[in-house]
Amino acid sequence: MEKLKRAVVMALKNVYDPEVGLDIVTMGLIYGITITPEDIGVVLTLTTRGCPLGATITSMADEALAGIAGGRRVALSLVWDPPWNPNMITREGREALRL
């Protein structure tokens, strides 16, 4: 399962927030990943509740995971608690954005 979890993270690193130019993993938008023989579950958030690209980002994440699911159901859970903040961006992301 650890190999699949790494594959999930790598797939999500290909999903970019077009407004910021960073992937959703680097942005700190992924709160959790669970893998069972039947499912791949991802708990994620967006930068704001009213994010105009929210549907696009979740759709891209769903597509990225469908490509590696291997017959598992992909379940994305969008949450707002804890609220995202810029401190959640990884060090590499902050360096890329020069924060």
C-alpha positions in Angstrom: 0.0 0.0 0.0 2.9 2.4 0.6 3.9 2.2 -3.0 0.4 3.1 -4.1 0.3 6.0 -1.5 3.5 7.4 -3.1 1.8 7.0 -6.5 -1.2 8.9 -5.2 1.0 11.8 -4.0 2.9 11.9 -7.3 -0.4 11.9 -9.3 -1.7 14.8 -7.1 1.6 16.7 -7.7 0.5 16.9 -11.3 -2.6 18.9 -10.3 -1.9 22.6 -10.3 -3.7 25.5 -8.8 -3.6 27.7 -12.0 -3.9 30.9 -10.1 -0.9 30.2 -7.9 1.2 28.0 -10.2 1.9 25.3 -7.6 0.6 21.8 -7.3 -2.0 21.0 -4.7 0.5 18.9 -2.6 3.0 21.7 -2.4 0.2 24.1 -1.7 -0.7 22.1 1.4 -4.2 21.4 0.1 -4.0 17.7 0.8 -5.0 16.9 4.4 -5.1 13.1 4.2 -4.8 10.0 2.0 -6.3 6.6 2.9 -6.0 3.5 0.8 -8.0 0.3 1.1 -8.4 -2.6 -1.3 -11.6 -1.0 -2.5 -10.9 2.7 -2.3 -8.5 5.6 -2.6 -9.7 8.4 -0.3 -8.3 11.9 -0.3 -9.2 14.7 2.1 -8.5 18.0 0.6 -9.3 21.7 0.8 -9.1 24.8 -1.3 -7.5 28.1 -0.6 -10.9 29.7 0.0 -14.5 28.5 0.1 -15.4 30.7 -2.9 -12.4 29.5 -5.0 -13.6 30.0 -8.6 -11.4 27.1 -9.7 -12.6 24.6 -7.0 -14.6 22.4 -9.4 -11.7 22.4 -11.9 -9.1 21.5 -9.3 -11.2 18.7 -7.8 -12.0 17.3 -11.3 -8.3 17.3 -12.2 -7.5 15.5 -8.9 -10.2 12.9 -9.6 -8.9 12.4 -13.2 -5.3 12.1 -11.9 -6.2 9.5 -9.4 -8.5 7.5 -11.7 -5.4 6.8 -13.9 -3.7 5.0 -11.0 -6.7 3.6 -9.1 -6.3 0.1 -10.5 -10.0 -0.7 -10.0 -10.4 1.1 -6.7 -13.1 3.7 -6.2 -11.7 7.3 -5.9 -13.3 9.3 -3.1 -12.5 13.0 -2.7 -13.7 14.7 0.4 -13.6 18.5 0.3 -13.3 20.0 3.8 -12.9 23.5 5.3 -11.6 22.7 8.7 -8.9 23.5 9.4 -9.0 26.4 7.0 -6.1 26.6 4.6 -3.5 29.4 5.1 -0.3 30.3 3.3 1.8 28.7 6.1 0.7 25.3 4.8 2.7 25.8 1.6 5.9 23.6 1.7 9.3 25.2 2.1 10.0 24.5 -1.6 6.7 26.1 -2.6 7.5 29.2 -0.6 10.9 29.4 -2.2 9.3 29.1 -5.6 6.9 31.9 -4.8 9.6 33.9 -3.0 7.5 34.1 0.2 
